[in-house]
Structure formats: C-alpha cells, structure tokens
Amino acid sequence: MQDQDNQDVAKQPELDAAPAAEQQTAAPAQSGLEEQLSATEAKLAETHDAFMRAKAEADNVRRRAQEDVAKAHKFAIESFAEAMVPVRDSLEMALKVEAPTVESIKEGVEMTLKQLTAAFEKNRLVEVMPAAGEKLDPNKHQAVAVVPSEQEANTVVAVLQKGYMIADRLLRPAIVTAAAPK
C-alpha cells in the first residue's frame, strides 16, 4: 500500500504540472481574447458613433425639409402677388386722374390689361378659350346649354365665359353652349 501511495505522490507533481502548462497556453489565448474583445468594443463604439451621427444628419435633413415645405406653403403666391402689384398700382393711378377722357380711360385699361396678361403668363395661368366647332372637353369645358346648331353634336357653339388653368390643373372651366344632336 505504501508503494501505491508513493506512486500517487509521484503522479501528483505530474498533475500539478498539467494545470500550469494549461495556464501558460491559456494565458496567451486569454490575452488574445481580451485583445479581440477590446478591438470589438472599439469597433462597436466607432459604429455607434457613426450611427448616431447619421441619425442626427437624417433628423436635420427631415427638419430642413419640413421647414422648406412650410415656407413653400406660406409664400406660394409670392410670385403671383409680385406680378399683381403693378396692376393694382395702375388701377389706383387711373382713379386719381382729375379730368379723365374716354380715350385716356381706354388707354389706361388697355395698359392694365397688358400688365395683367403678363402676370398671368409669368405665373403659368393660361386661358381656356375653345373655338366654335371645337369638340366639347368635359375636363376643360362646362356646357350650360345645348342649342340646335348646324355643327356636329357635342361641339362648342359659343363661349359664355373663359376658363383658366394653372399649369396642368383646371382652375375654372370655360362656360360654353354645346351643339345639340341632330
């Protein structure tokens, strides 16, 4: 039995040596893992910083876009208003004339109409004035009466009131009479 105890004691240093060897190999492995962990944490911090900056930039872009839309709504008619101010000035000047003659009034109205027409053109406000015989377009014309005519059915006979479009959007349809079917 003593031999067995001696053998156990002899094996003991071998067992003690094994954990020491494992610790020596584990220490560099643990050190490598710690380095990887710190590198990953640094990369995570860098990625988080980049994310937060991108999020802040997106928030700024969204806020600026909202401000631009608000300004566009607020000042949408600014261009049209600028074009209409001279028309108003002309009308006010016409009313200030002491002894107007028919000729001066007519000349003033013609000049004012030219200013108004220029303002409409500048702001893409286009007349809808169909010619007689033109096919009735329900998207641009409003027929208020159907009258007997020599023209083809559903064509414009007369324009009672011009219509207007802003760009491609109908502002007011042209009021027309249409030809009745024969």
C-alpha positions as CSV (number, residue, x, y, z in Angstrom):
1,M,0.0,0.0,0.0
2,Q,2.9,2.2,0.6
3,D,4.0,1.6,-2.9
4,Q,0.7,2.8,-4.1
5,D,1.0,6.0,-2.0
6,N,4.4,6.6,-3.5
7,Q,3.0,6.2,-7.0
8,D,0.2,8.6,-6.2
9,V,2.7,11.1,-4.8
10,A,4.8,10.6,-7.9
11,K,1.8,11.3,-10.1
12,Q,0.9,14.4,-8.1
13,P,3.7,16.6,-9.5
14,E,2.7,15.5,-13.0
15,L,-0.9,16.5,-12.3
16,D,0.2,19.8,-10.8
17,A,2.4,20.4,-13.9
18,A,-0.5,19.9,-16.3
19,P,-2.6,22.8,-15.0
20,A,0.5,25.0,-15.0
21,A,1.1,24.1,-18.7
22,E,-2.6,24.7,-19.5
23,Q,-2.4,28.1,-17.7
24,Q,0.6,29.0,-19.7
25,T,-1.2,28.2,-23.0
26,A,-4.4,29.6,-21.7
27,A,-2.8,32.9,-20.7
28,P,-1.8,33.8,-24.3
29,A,-5.2,32.6,-25.5
30,Q,-7.0,34.7,-22.9
31,S,-4.8,37.6,-23.7
32,G,-5.7,37.2,-27.4
33,L,-9.4,37.0,-26.5
34,E,-9.1,40.2,-24.4
35,E,-7.5,41.9,-27.3
36,Q,-10.2,40.8,-29.6
37,L,-12.8,41.9,-27.1
38,S,-11.3,45.4,-26.7
39,A,-10.9,45.7,-30.5
40,T,-14.6,44.6,-31.0
41,E,-15.7,47.1,-28.3
42,A,-13.7,49.9,-30.0
43,K,-15.3,49.0,-33.4
44,L,-18.7,48.9,-31.7
45,A,-18.1,52.3,-30.2
46,E,-17.0,53.6,-33.6
47,T,-20.0,52.1,-35.4
48,H,-22.3,53.5,-32.7
49,D,-20.8,57.0,-33.1
50,A,-21.2,56.8,-36.9
51,F,-24.8,55.6,-36.4
52,M,-25.6,58.5,-34.1
53,R,-24.1,61.0,-36.5
54,A,-26.1,59.6,-39.4
55,K,-29.2,59.6,-37.3
56,A,-28.6,63.3,-36.4
57,E,-28.0,64.2,-40.0
58,A,-31.2,62.4,-41.1
59,D,-33.1,64.3,-38.4
60,N,-31.6,67.6,-39.6
61,V,-32.4,66.8,-43.2
62,R,-36.0,66.0,-42.3
63,R,-36.4,69.1,-40.2
64,R,-35.0,71.3,-43.0
65,A,-37.4,69.6,-45.5
66,Q,-40.3,70.3,-43.2
67,E,-39.2,74.0,-42.9
68,D,-38.9,74.2,-46.7
69,V,-42.4,72.8,-47.2
70,A,-43.8,75.2,-44.6
71,K,-42.1,78.2,-46.3
72,A,-43.3,77.0,-49.7
73,H,-46.9,76.9,-48.4
74,K,-46.5,80.2,-46.7
75,F,-45.0,82.0,-49.7
76,A,-46.6,80.0,-52.6
77,I,-48.3,83.0,-54.1
78,E,-45.4,85.4,-53.6
79,S,-44.5,85.4,-57.3
80,F,-48.1,86.0,-58.4
81,A,-48.5,88.7,-55.8
82,E,-45.4,90.5,-57.1
83,A,-46.8,90.4,-60.6
84,M,-50.2,91.7,-59.4
85,V,-48.9,94.7,-57.5
86,P,-48.2,96.8,-60.7
87,V,-51.7,96.0,-61.9
88,R,-53.2,97.4,-58.7
89,D,-50.9,100.5,-58.9
90,S,-52.2,101.2,-62.5
91,L,-55.8,100.9,-61.4
92,E,-55.2,103.3,-58.5
93,M,-53.4,105.8,-60.7
94,A,-56.4,105.7,-63.1
95,L,-58.7,106.6,-60.3
96,K,-56.6,109.6,-59.4
97,V,-56.9,111.3,-62.8
98,E,-58.7,114.6,-62.3
99,A,-60.4,115.0,-65.7
100,P,-60.4,111.6,-67.4
101,T,-61.4,111.4,-71.0
102,V,-62.8,108.3,-72.7
103,E,-59.5,108.0,-74.6
104,S,-57.3,108.2,-71.5
105,I,-59.5,105.7,-69.7
106,K,-59.5,103.3,-72.6
107,E,-55.7,103.6,-72.9
108,G,-55.2,103.0,-69.2
109,V,-57.5,99.9,-69.2
110,E,-55.5,98.5,-72.2
111,M,-52.2,99.1,-70.4
112,T,-53.6,97.5,-67.2
113,L,-54.9,94.5,-69.2
114,K,-51.4,94.0,-70.7
115,Q,-49.9,94.0,-67.3
116,L,-52.5,91.5,-66.1
117,T,-51.9,89.3,-69.1
118,A,-48.1,89.4,-68.5
119,A,-48.7,88.5,-64.8
120,F,-50.8,85.5,-65.9
121,E,-48.2,84.3,-68.4
122,K,-45.4,84.7,-65.9
123,N,-47.3,82.5,-63.4
124,R,-48.5,79.9,-66.0
125,L,-52.1,81.0,-65.7
126,V,-53.5,80.0,-69.1
127,E,-56.8,80.9,-70.6
128,V,-59.2,78.1,-71.7
129,M,-60.9,79.7,-74.7
130,P,-62.3,77.0,-77.0
131,A,-63.0,77.9,-80.6
132,A,-66.5,77.4,-82.1
133,G,-66.8,73.9,-83.5
134,E,-64.2,72.5,-81.1
135,K,-65.1,69.2,-79.5
136,L,-66.6,69.6,-76.1
137,D,-64.0,68.5,-73.4
138,P,-65.7,67.9,-70.1
139,N,-62.2,68.2,-68.4
140,K,-61.9,71.9,-69.6
141,H,-65.4,73.0,-70.6
142,Q,-68.7,73.2,-68.8
143,A,-71.8,73.2,-71.1
144,V,-74.6,75.1,-69.6
145,A,-77.0,74.8,-72.5
146,V,-77.4,72.6,-75.5
147,V,-78.7,74.5,-78.6
148,P,-79.7,73.4,-82.0
149,S,-76.9,74.1,-84.5
150,E,-75.6,73.1,-87.9
151,Q,-72.4,72.0,-86.2
152,E,-71.6,68.4,-85.3
153,A,-73.1,67.3,-82.0
154,N,-71.2,67.9,-78.7
155,T,-69.1,70.7,-80.1
156,V,-68.7,74.2,-78.8
157,V,-71.2,76.7,-80.3
158,A,-70.3,79.8,-78.1
159,V,-68.1,80.6,-75.2
160,L,-70.0,82.5,-72.5
161,Q,-67.0,82.8,-70.1
162,K,-63.4,81.9,-70.5
163,G,-61.8,79.3,-68.3
164,Y,-58.4,79.2,-66.7
165,M,-55.7,76.6,-66.0
166,I,-52.7,76.9,-63.7
167,A,-50.0,74.7,-65.4
168,D,-51.9,71.5,-66.0
169,R,-54.6,72.0,-63.3
170,L,-58.0,73.4,-64.2
171,L,-58.8,76.5,-62.1
172,R,-62.1,77.3,-63.7
173,P,-63.8,75.6,-66.7
174,A,-64.8,77.6,-69.8
175,I,-68.6,78.1,-69.7
176,V,-70.0,77.1,-73.2
177,T,-73.1,76.3,-75.1
178,A,-72.9,73.0,-77.0
179,A,-74.5,71.8,-80.2
180,A,-77.5,69.5,-79.8
181,P,-77.6,66.2,-81.6
182,K,-79.4,66.3,-84.9
